[in-house]
Amino acid sequence: MEVELLEVRPSELKFVFEVKKQSSCSLQLLNKSTDYVAFKVKTTAPKKYCVKPNVGIVPPKTTYYITVTMQAQRVAPSDMQCKDKFLVQTTTVPSGTTEDLDPRLFSRESGNPLVESKLRVILVSPSQSPEKTSPLDGSPNRTESPKNIQPIPIPTATEEITDEKTLPTKHDAPTKIADLESKLQEAEKTIARLSEKPREQPQVVTAGRPQRRRAAAKAGAGFPFLFVIFVAAVAFAAGYLVRS
């Protein structure tokens, strides 16, 4: 029974197959021993696949990553069945051995102890695969949801009505009416005082100034009329508030 020098993961190479598109997967070589282990990856269809790297050395207690890429195919195989196979050959080498390995190192005729691991190929349709693999490094593509996004509060109709700048309501009508009545009384008192002032003033007849006296008389007659208009406007506003 052969002793496994490298643990090969996974035991099957799965490719998400789509016509005219490349597909990649990752292969891991785990060296649990204290020896330096050289490896070589072979396939029954070398023109169909690209293995990087296909030859190398795995130091002790380390994991080596390999990317296997299936070239774009024009036609899908029947029933998504693939007969392609992969073979991983491993053998121990002395410490300090360079990556430029002699191809005869992986030959049975050289007499070197070889350990081989066979892998089969499985094709998966995009609808059956829970996550697609990246054609560059074989790692799954993950989409993370955005974080630390605070929702923007949307004011409701109730919040808009209860703002600081509110419209007057029916409860404010008595206060407004009282203010208007107070102003109306003040206006009436002012009109009464103005109507009494011309009587109190002595009539001074000065020769040569008839036009000035006429202008003063017109101003005195027109001034209370403006207050009458003001009082009417105040009364109209009070009546409107009472009806509303």
Order of alpha helices (4+ residues) and beta strands (2+ residues): beta-beta-beta-beta-beta-beta-beta-beta-beta-alpha-alpha-alpha
